[in-house]
Structure formats: C-alpha cells, structure tokens
Amino acid sequence: MSKPLNSNSTHDAAADSRNDELMIYVNGAIVHRADAKVSVYDSGFMLGDGIWEGIRLYNGKWAFLDEHMDRLYEAAKAIDLDVRLTRDQMIGALNDTADANNMHENVHARLMVTRGVKTKPFQDPRLSQSGPTIVVIMEHSAPSEDIVKHGIRLHTVPIHRGLPMTQDPKLNSHSKLNCILAGIHAQKAGADEALMLDPQGFANTTNSCNFFIIRKGEVWTSTGDYCMNGITRKKVIELCRANGIPMFERNFSLVDTYGADEAFLTGTFGAQTPVAEIDGRTIGNGGAGPTTLTIRRLYKDLVAKDTA
C-alpha cells in the first residue's frame, strides 16, 4: 500500500537497492532474503510470542550494544524464554550478518527471538519444544533528513498503553497489536502516528517512539511507568542533565502538550524526530526547534564517542 499524500513516519528512509539482495540470519544460517523462512508453527508467527531489539550500526560498531543486550536478555527472563545463545554468541550473529552484507554505516538491525516452533497450533508455551527461533534482519537505512525539517503529525487516540498487570509496556515484545491499532486510528484521522495516553489520561508515548515536549526551556517526558524503556529516551534524559538542560520525568496533560514550544520523539532508528503538529495544533514553528536541534547534536556526538 502506498503512503497517503504528505504522510511521514519516524521510520522513513531513502530507498536503497542494496536491500534487494540482503542476507538474513535464521537460526545460525545466513541466507538470501528470498530464502529466509520460518515455520507457520512458529510461536512468533502464531501468537506474537517473542522479543526483539532494534540496533543501529555506526562506523562499523553497534551503538549502545551492552544496553541493548541487557534489555534483550532481561525480556527473555521476564517471559521465561531460553535464548540458548550467550551474549557473545548473539553479538557474533549480529556481526556475522553485517559482514555477510558488507555493512558498516547507516544500518538498522532487527534482532528477533521467539519461543520457537510449536508441536500443535495452540497457546500453551510447553508446546514449543524445539528451542527458540532467532532471526536478524539488517537493512541499509539512513533516516530521512526531510523529517527533521518538517516533523510529523500526531493524533491522540483512545487506545492507551496499559497497566503492567495486563501487558507491561516496558516489555519489547512481538505482541504489538495495541500499538498497531493506535497507529491505524491516527492514520484514519489523517495524522502520521498516534499519541497514546497512560491509564490516568496523561500524555505518554506514541505507537512506536517515546515522547518529549519542551516548555520554556524545560524538557518534559512521561514518568516512564507506562512506556517502553527506550535506550534513546534514557540517553536523551542523561544528556540533558549532563549539559545543564532542565529535564523532568513527570505527568503532563494534553493542555500542557498543546502549549509546548517544541516536541520530539525518540527511538533507535530516528534518534530524535521533531513533531510539527498534534491534534491539528501546530507545535512551535512546526519543525525542529532550537532545543531539539541541540539535543540532536549532543546525541550525535554521544553516538560518535560510543562507536569511535
């Protein structure tokens, strides 16, 4: 399906013909994308039973790799999934896939681990007896600079990030249907992505990224209780505090949001994506404001240091 006219996404990237011939890691083998297959009995396909990480390659090195591995293995423990590969072996799978594709810069990897192939098509996790399915997809993927200039449009949706006793939103799981439905709701309303509230009605996150606003020089983001524990989110919070930019993790409403001077999203792919409009209200100048641009510069420097 083609994109609606004038639509944007936090994951917009320039087309790259090299992606037509990608080599993909599937359970220890590295095969052409046309031959990369998993079973229809796989737990991830059948039930969304799995976890994943998005990681970027800069200068031939994976940015913030230890933190991504920490999050992956913590998630595996949370859902009682035996990954079977050690951290070093998992990193080896990433590096082998990058080498097979001759990748060094502007690369995005999606590392996925499911509970594996089931013996019967039912929910019981004990039916997954053959071990995990591990897949690594990497693409040549440079974020769109046009998004930085023009930003994206958000629409507040009635679908919220739920309570931890239903499905903890901090868990980076394959089960993303609530976020997908939120995104559909926003797109039907003519926006690019969804702004999701927390169970108390405070501004929280989008369907795919963490959410920040800037008011009178102060950077605000949610308490983090109901959003993905984003690594880029964490880095932005740390950078602000280390560089004298007032930073608050707090509850704030849509009224606070509509009156913001700037707003941006964070994620591994797009780093910091400016928000131009929320529910038809223009935010600031409708693009990247001065504080957002400062944070983007600080983050770029941090990535360069981490991958030097």
C-alpha positions in Angstrom: 0.0 0.0 0.0 1.4 3.4 -0.9 1.6 6.2 1.7 -1.2 8.7 1.8 -0.3 12.1 0.3 2.1 14.2 2.5 2.4 11.4 5.1 5.5 10.8 7.1 6.8 8.2 9.5 9.5 8.1 12.2 10.9 5.2 10.2 11.1 6.9 6.8 14.3 6.1 5.0 15.7 6.7 1.5 15.2 3.7 -0.9 18.4 1.6 -1.2 18.7 -1.0 -3.9 21.2 -2.9 -1.9 18.3 -4.1 0.3 17.0 -6.2 -2.6 19.8 -8.6 -2.0 20.0 -8.8 1.7 21.4 -11.7 3.6 19.5 -12.6 6.7 20.4 -14.7 9.8 18.0 -17.5 10.6 18.9 -19.9 13.4 22.6 -20.0 12.6 22.4 -19.9 8.8 22.8 -16.7 6.8 20.7 -16.9 3.7 19.4 -14.6 0.9 16.2 -12.8 1.9 14.2 -14.8 -0.6 15.2 -18.0 1.2 14.7 -16.6 4.8 11.8 -18.5 6.2 10.3 -19.6 9.5 7.6 -22.3 10.1 3.9 -21.4 10.2 4.0 -23.3 13.5 6.5 -20.7 14.9 5.3 -19.2 18.2 6.1 -15.7 17.0 4.0 -16.0 13.8 1.2 -17.9 15.5 0.9 -15.9 18.8 3.3 -13.0 18.8 5.3 -14.9 21.5 8.7 -13.4 21.3 11.0 -10.4 22.0 13.1 -8.2 19.8 15.7 -5.4 19.7 16.4 -2.6 17.1 20.1 -1.7 17.0 22.0 0.6 14.7 25.4 0.3 13.2 27.7 3.4 13.0 31.3 3.4 11.9 31.2 -0.4 11.9 30.1 -0.6 15.5 26.8 -1.2 17.2 25.7 1.8 19.3 25.0 1.2 23.0 25.3 -2.6 22.4 25.6 -3.6 26.0 22.4 -1.9 26.9 20.5 -3.5 24.0 21.8 -6.9 25.1 20.8 -6.2 28.7 17.3 -5.4 27.6 17.0 -8.4 25.4 18.1 -10.9 28.0 16.1 -9.2 30.7 13.0 -9.5 28.5 13.8 -13.2 27.8 13.9 -13.8 31.5 10.7 -12.0 32.0 8.8 -14.2 29.6 10.7 -17.4 30.6 12.3 -17.8 27.2 15.6 -19.8 27.0 17.5 -17.9 24.3 20.2 -20.6 24.3 22.9 -18.3 22.8 25.2 -16.5 25.1 25.5 -12.7 24.8 28.8 -13.1 22.9 27.2 -15.6 20.6 24.3 -13.3 19.9 26.7 -10.4 19.2 28.5 -12.8 16.9 25.3 -13.4 15.0 24.9 -9.6 14.6 28.5 -9.2 13.4 28.4 -12.2 11.0 25.2 -10.8 9.4 26.7 -7.4 9.0 29.8 -8.9 7.4 27.8 -11.0 5.0 26.1 -7.8 3.8 29.3 -5.7 3.8 27.6 -3.2 6.1 29.3 -0.5 8.1 27.2 2.7 8.4 23.6 3.7 8.4 22.4 0.2 9.1 19.4 -0.9 11.2 19.2 -4.4 12.6 16.1 -6.0 13.9 17.0 -8.9 16.2 14.1 -11.2 17.0 13.8 -14.2 19.3 10.6 -16.3 19.5 9.8 -19.3 21.6 10.2 -21.4 18.5 8.2 -24.0 16.6 5.2 -25.5 18.3 4.1 -29.1 18.1 0.5 -28.1 17.9 -1.2 -24.8 17.0 -2.2 -23.8 20.5 -1.2 -21.3 23.1 0.4 -23.5 25.7 4.2 -22.5 25.8 5.1 -26.1 26.6 4.2 -26.9 23.1 7.3 -25.0 21.9 9.8 -27.8 22.4 12.5 -27.4 19.7 14.2 -24.3 21.1 14.0 -20.6 20.1 13.8 -19.1 16.6 16.4 -16.4 16.2 16.3 -14.1 13.2 18.4 -11.0 12.3 17.3 -8.7 9.6 19.6 -5.8 8.6 18.9 -3.0 6.2 20.8 -0.2 4.7 18.7 2.5 6.2 19.5 6.2 6.6 16.8 8.2 8.4 15.1 10.9 6.3 16.6 14.3 6.8 13.3 15.7 5.4 11.6 14.6 8.6 13.9 16.8 10.6 12.9 19.8 8.6 9.1 19.2 8.5 8.4 17.0 11.5 5.5 14.6 11.8 1.9 15.0 12.8 0.4 13.2 15.8 -3.2 12.4 16.7 -4.3 11.5 20.2 -6.1 8.1 20.2 -8.4 6.4 22.7 -6.1 3.4 22.8 -3.7 3.7 25.7 -0.6 1.9 27.0 -2.0 -0.3 29.6 -1.3 -1.4 33.2 1.6 -3.7 33.9 -0.8 -6.4 35.1 -2.2 -6.7 31.6 0.9 -6.4 29.4 3.8 -4.4 30.8 4.5 -1.7 28.2 8.2 -1.8 29.2 8.5 -5.2 27.6 9.8 -5.1 24.0 7.6 -8.0 22.8 6.3 -9.1 19.5 2.8 -8.5 20.7 2.2 -5.0 19.3 -1.4 -5.1 18.3 -2.5 -2.3 20.6 0.2 -0.1 19.1 -0.8 -1.1 15.6 -4.4 -0.3 16.2 -3.4 3.1 17.7 -1.4 3.8 14.5 -4.3 2.8 12.3 -6.6 5.1 14.3 -4.2 8.1 13.9 -3.8 7.4 10.1 -7.5 7.2 9.6 -7.7 10.7 11.3 -5.1 12.0 8.7 -2.1 12.1 11.0 1.2 10.2 10.7 1.4 8.5 14.1 -0.6 8.1 17.3 -0.1 9.9 20.6 -1.1 7.4 23.3 -2.1 8.4 26.9 -1.5 6.5 30.0 -4.3 4.9 32.1 -4.7 8.2 34.0 -5.0 10.3 30.8 -1.6 11.9 30.9 0.5 12.2 27.7 2.7 9.1 27.4 4.2 7.8 24.2 3.4 7.2 20.6 2.7 3.9 18.9 6.4 3.5 18.1 8.5 6.0 20.0 9.0 7.8 23.3 7.5 11.3 23.5 9.1 14.6 24.8 7.9 18.2 24.9 9.8 21.4 25.7 8.2 24.3 27.6 10.1 27.5 28.4 13.4 25.8 28.0 12.4 22.7 30.1 12.3 19.2 28.6 9.5 17.1 29.9 8.8 13.4 29.3 6.4 10.9 31.0 7.2 9.2 34.2 8.2 6.1 32.3 5.7 4.0 34.2 3.7 3.1 31.1 6.1 3.4 28.1 8.8 1.4 26.5 12.1 1.8 28.5 13.7 3.2 25.4 17.5 3.4 25.3 17.4 6.6 23.2 15.0 8.0 25.7 17.4 7.2 28.5 20.3 8.8 26.6 18.4 12.0 26.0 17.5 12.3 29.7 21.1 11.7 30.7 22.4 14.2 28.0 20.0 16.9 29.2 21.1 16.5 32.8 24.8 16.4 32.0 24.6 19.6 29.8 22.5 21.9 32.0 19.2 21.4 30.2 16.3 21.3 32.7 14.9 17.7 32.4 11.7 16.4 34.1 10.1 13.0 34.1 6.6 13.9 35.1 2.9 13.6 34.4 1.6 16.2 32.0 -1.7 16.7 30.2 -2.8 17.4 26.6 -3.2 21.0 27.6 0.5 21.1 28.5 1.3 19.4 25.3 -0.7 21.7 23.0 1.1 24.7 24.6 4.6 23.3 24.1 7.2 25.3 22.4 8.7 22.1 20.8 8.1 18.4 20.8 10.0 15.4 19.6 10.1 11.7 19.6 13.0 9.3 20.4 13.8 5.9 19.0 16.8 3.9 17.9 16.0 4.4 14.2 15.3 8.1 14.0 17.2 9.3 17.1 15.1 12.5 17.7 12.2 13.2 15.4 10.6 16.6 15.6 6.8 16.9 16.0 5.1 19.5 13.8 1.5 19.1 14.8 -0.6 17.4 17.5 -4.4 17.1 17.0 -4.4 19.9 14.5 -2.4 22.3 16.7 1.0 23.5 15.3 3.7 22.9 17.8 6.2 25.8 17.9 7.4 26.7 14.5 6.1 23.4 13.1 9.6 21.8 12.8 12.7 21.2 14.8 13.2 23.9 17.4 16.5 25.1 18.9 16.4 22.8 22.0 15.6 19.8 19.8 18.4 20.6 17.5 20.8 21.0 20.4 19.8 17.6 21.8 20.2 16.1 18.3 23.7 17.4 18.2 24.6 16.1 21.7 23.2 12.7 20.8 25.1 12.6 17.5 28.3 13.3 19.4 27.5 10.7 22.0 26.9 8.0 19.3 30.2 9.0 17.7 32.0 8.6 21.0 30.4 5.3 21.7 31.3 3.9 18.3 34.7 5.5 17.9 
